[in-house]
Amino acid sequence: MKTKEPTLIITFANTPDAIAMEMFCKQNDLPGRLSPIPGALKAGCGLAWKAPADMEAAFIEKMNANNVRFAETHIIEL
């Protein structure tokens, strides 16, 4: 049985914003991946960026500094 661990979930209002996040993270060697939003959350486009929970502050800082649009961030057990 896999142990659940805290995961950073970043949601987006629309699909273009989610795709832009994926490109931004690849260009800047940021960890994570684009995936369907977990069932416990709701977001406009149904896509989310999953990354290590301990990187929440760094992601928010980098996204804001580079005008990467996102809706919300959440830490949930996955």
C-alpha positions in Angstrom: 0.0 0.0 0.0 1.4 3.4 -1.0 1.7 6.0 1.8 0.0 9.3 1.1 2.2 12.4 1.2 1.6 16.1 1.1 1.6 17.4 -2.5 1.4 20.9 -3.9 -1.5 21.3 -6.3 -1.7 24.4 -8.4 -5.0 25.0 -10.2 -5.8 27.1 -13.3 -8.8 29.0 -14.6 -8.3 27.7 -18.1 -6.3 25.2 -20.2 -4.0 27.7 -21.9 -2.8 28.8 -18.4 -2.1 25.2 -17.5 -0.2 24.6 -20.7 1.8 27.8 -20.1 2.7 26.6 -16.6 3.9 23.3 -18.1 6.2 25.1 -20.6 7.4 27.6 -17.9 8.4 24.7 -15.6 10.2 22.8 -18.3 12.1 25.9 -19.3 13.1 26.7 -15.7 13.8 23.1 -14.6 11.0 23.2 -12.0 9.7 19.8 -10.7 6.2 18.5 -11.2 3.8 17.5 -13.9 0.5 18.5 -15.4 -2.3 16.1 -14.4 -6.1 16.0 -13.9 -7.2 17.9 -10.9 -7.7 15.6 -7.8 -11.4 14.9 -7.0 -11.2 16.7 -3.7 -10.7 20.0 -5.5 -12.5 22.0 -8.2 -11.0 24.3 -10.8 -12.0 26.0 -14.0 -10.2 23.8 -16.5 -9.8 20.5 -14.7 -6.0 20.5 -15.0 -3.5 21.0 -12.2 0.3 21.1 -11.7 1.5 18.6 -9.1 4.8 19.3 -7.3 6.6 18.7 -4.0 4.7 20.4 -1.2 7.8 22.0 0.3 8.2 24.1 -2.9 4.9 26.0 -2.5 6.5 29.4 -1.6 9.1 29.0 -4.3 6.5 28.3 -7.0 4.3 31.2 -6.0 7.3 33.6 -6.0 8.5 32.4 -9.4 5.0 32.4 -11.0 4.3 35.9 -9.7 7.7 37.2 -10.8 7.1 35.8 -14.3 3.4 36.6 -14.7 2.4 32.9 -14.9 -1.3 32.9 -14.3 -2.8 30.4 -11.8 -6.0 30.2 -9.8 -5.0 28.7 -6.4 -2.5 26.6 -4.6 -3.4 23.7 -2.2 -1.4 21.2 -0.2 -3.3 17.9 -0.1 -2.4 14.3 0.8 -2.0 12.2 -2.3 
